[in-house]
Each structure stands twice: as structure tokens, then as C-alpha cells.
């Protein structure tokens, strides 16, 4: 019996693509006109067309795709796909080497995050709105390999008149979803598209294999992260001698002592050092670990642990951050930009909004997109240290700053207005 989830090529091996294209064109015209078609489309295509028609979508009057360019960099970093981009590109390089195809990686909602290909095929794609930042889900542009792969959670090849939007009929595309191996949730899709004349029955199988390789790489990276966290946490758990566990920033458990075994716990959206309720553990004391968190069930009337952070900017070429908890101390080298941000937040404990930080760093309050992207990187690298809305250190955290003896040398390479002002103090 054939696996229903296996990738199905639009044109079978040995079948003439021109004959199939003519047949599908007749099927398409009859179906859209509400007439009896000479044949039925493949089930994955028929299901997609039915979704489009049920939503009242006119194949000749679809609007141009919505494009999100302002937050594109943030979408890329938050997609979970950045770690496998090189792997995907390397393994599909042969399909775009001849210049006829375009390689696209999109996120879970179907937004195009990256694309690559020759100038000619990219220009052709531009005319369809197939550009970075464009929404390419089914509801945006109809049946296509990106949107239909996401809707069906399987690898899909869409050829010529199988596209719901008539203007896409000169194209063929093959897409496969990429799933987070930890949760099974689709986080994006890899797609190869080009002129309909480039259709090949093996393309969809290759794209599907590459998507599975990307999932394997994500699984390996997750295992390495947990192993690193486990090596740090094991001696701490042994020293505590009380129920505790170590989890990564998404709540996946790396090590546990004297507690029921959990694969994952639900962490608060705005997790921070201190005391919080963690189901199913109850009230817990949370401490920062390199790459994760130490979680200790505690009594509500117990004295809370206090975290201390020391920002060392004495050497402007090598700023660092030291974090001290009840059971450990860790030092992080940080970038000059992150040193600027943390120094601004240390001197404004009530917090700074995105426009205020843009003014502090660039002297331009309108550069909020740049600030948010930078804060996203900082908060991912130093999870739990800084809150948002406004950006600020945790109120329970003691923050110290080690300044240079000569304040005129403070972060010497920095041109940020806020740093220049501190040099004059």
C-alpha cells in the first residue's frame, strides 16, 4: 500500500509534461466554470481548490501578496529556520545551478524569508510578487507548493494549471514542510520553483529529503544544547541536595533530581530570575544557567534568592557580564552593541521604550525596527535578564557597573549619544 504522506510528483516518470499540462488546463477551466471536467485533479490539488472555492476566492482576482519588509530580519531570527539555512541551500544547490529555478525558504504562516537563484528567474518571480517578505500562503495566492504544503503538512508538487491562480500557470513548484522535531509543529517550508518547462518528477522527493535532513539537524542541535546544559547543571543539582531540575529556554528538561521525570515544563512567557508559579511544580525559585534555567520548587513564604549582575566595561574592547545566583556564577563575553544597551538600561532602571533606546543608541527615535531586532538577539542570548514593554532589568536583580578609571575611554569605539553623555559625567 502506498504511503498517503509520501511526496507525489505532479508528472509521473515517463509521462509527457505537455500532455499533462493540456489536460490540467482543461480540468481547471471546466472546474472554475462549474462544469464537468474531463478528469479529476490529484487529491491534494482537488482538496486545495475546494478550500479556495469554499472561501469564495476568485482565481482571476486575487490581490497582490502582502509584503512585510520592515520586520523581515526579526521574522528570520524568530522562525527557527536560520540554523538550517546553509544545510538547505547546500543540498538543493544542484536544482538552481542551471539558473532556471529559485530556492525559497518560508516560515510557518507562509512568508518568504529567503530566496536565491539567477537574476533572470528572480526577475520573473518579482513580477508575480514572489519576493522576500511576501505572504505565500493559500489564502494569499491560492494553491501553490508553499501554501499547500503548509495546509496539508506534506510535500507537494504543483504544476502549471494545478495552481489556483491563473497567472501562476506558467510555473511549477515543489515544497516540503519542515517540522520542529521536539514538538512536531511545522515551523516553515522549503520550496523550489521555476518555469513549468523545468518540471521533473524527482524534484519533490529531493525537496522532501532535504526538509527531513533539516529536521535531523535541528534535532542534533537540540541534543547538543541539552547536553551542554546537563554538564553545567549536574554538579549544581548534586550540591543542592533538594528537588530541582534544569531546563533550556523553551522548558525542555536537561537534568532532574528528586522530582518526577518530565520531558518539558511550561515556563512563563516572561520568565525571569526570582519566584514564579510553574505548572505542575507549583511555586518555584528560578535562577539563570548558561543556556537555560535552574528550577527549584519552594514554599511561598521562603526567602527569595537574589540575583546580581555585574556589567564590566573597564576594557572597552572586551566588555563582559557576570551573573551570580544562589548556586553558581557565570561570565559572558558580550558584543560592544549589547554593552551599550545594558549600560543604558543600568542607568535607567525604570526602563526604556524602543523609541527611547533608538534615540540613546542612534540619535534617531524612528529606528525602532533596528532596536527591536537587536533586543531580540540580546534577550535570546541572555534569556530572562531583560524584560520588555519597556525594556528593563528585572526589579529583583541587583545591577553593578564596573566603569573605567578614565570615563573618557568608556566604550571608546561607541558613537551612541547615551554613551557620549556618560563619558562627560
Buried (B, 14 or more C-beta within 10 A) or exposed (E): EEEEEEBBBBBEEEEEBEEBBEBBBEBBBBBBEEEEBEEEBBEBBBBBBEBBBEEEBEBEEBEEBBBBEEBBBBBBBBBBBEEBBEBBBEBBEEBBEEEBBBBBBBBBBBBBBBBBBBEEBBEBBEEBBBBBBBBBBBBBBBBBBBBBBBBBEBBBBBBBBBBBBBBBBBBBBBBBBBBBBBEEEBBBBBBBBBBBEBBBBEBBBBBBBBBBBBBEBBEEEBEEBBEBBBEBBBEBBEEBEEBBBBBBBBBBBBBBBEBEEBEEBEBEEEBBBBBBEBEEBEBBBBBBBBBBBBBBBBEEEEEEBEBBBBBBBBEBEEBBBBBBBBBBEBEBEBEBBBBBBBBBBBBBEEBBBBBBBBBBBBEEBEBBBBBBBBBBBBBEEBBBBBBBEBBBBBEEBEBEBEBBEEEEBBBBEBEBBBBEEBBEE
